[in-house]
């Protein structure tokens, strides 16, 4: 009898412990930015992970684990879908509702390549916060550096221009004082067949890059042809914010970009719209997305009746493929909302173009997550790791092999809140 009583006492004690353990809550992730999610296949921005569960506390990722953690947090149970970082569009121009429109397509961070510094300043604080938000984070160049009457001066924004190399340090300092996160420069080679408005000189280009680097900031360059790209890389540019299609990248340029660590944002979706104008219709028909009226209007704009040689499109693909194969960092950017592009949607088109250029799926995803985060030193974006913001996409399990799953995310989180 004594043994039976002792056994019963032990059972009661065990039950008491079990009943007092924290019971996982059903996740109300639309109103709570602390939760556990899993089991999922995790792409962390660079590679596929073995861990299957992610812990989020107050909008910050705090842990990845193999087993479901025993925590007093809401639990979002999944069935082996793909979880990846929110997308980063590395080349946009934003105003109005652009940040909200981007987020609707899973783009949780954008890098603005030229815009009103006041708009950028208004949104800077949100980059390090995890309050509920309905817009993407923004990093930006503010005013670009261009020649008098050069590219960028035609849009009605009072852009300070550069007229001599000695003025470069002051030009850079003024932009950084106004809130620029990096310096963007517009440049065209003096003998280029495609003259992109008046341009600063090569000496002014060198001086501006040097001034940016002395201020410990990136200098990226807008180019539109092979010769201009070569000049920019020789001058020390950290990145090219456009590809080019007048000719394929030659071995000298490819090797120089590789040895210098120069990245490129090919903006192939933009160029496809210019050179062929077929991919938007193809993908819109196949994926049938919900687009706001402003996006439809932007996609329906054109570059006029200019006809380009058919091989220019092949040059575009070949250059991107050569640079990727050489190990040059490739970043995904749409250049929205230029003609034939729209915020959010066109980044997905750009990813499709990168795949057509020969990048494997993992590299395509990397180009829109950890790659731009690393290139622009974004502190909390683009990765699934301890200390990163919980900007997340949940995709169909088929996303491990099918890029098109990105067109239909099952869930999007911004700062840990589900949209």
Buried (B, 14 or more C-beta within 10 A) or exposed (E): EEEEEEEEEEEEEEEEEEEEEEEBBEBEBEEBBBBBBBBBBBBBBBEEBEBBBBBBBEBBBBBBBEEBBEBEBBBBEBEEBBBBBBBBBBBBBBEEEBBBBBBBBBBBBBBBBBBBBEBBEEBBEBBEEBEBBEBBBBBBBBBBBBBEEBBBBEEEEEBBBBEEBEBBBEBBEBBBEBBBBBBBBBBBBEEBEBEBBBBBBBEBBBBBBBBBBEBEBBBBBBBBBBBBBBBBBBBBBBBBBBBBBBBBBEEEBBEBBBEBEBBBBBBBBBBBBBBBEEBBEEBBEEBEBEBBEBBEEBBEBEBEEEEBEEEBBEBBBBBBBBBBEBEBBBBBBBBBBBBBBBBBBBBBBBBBBBBBBBBEBEBBBBBBBBBBBBBBEBEBBBBBBEEBBBBBBBBBBEBBEBBBBBBEBBBBBBBBBBB
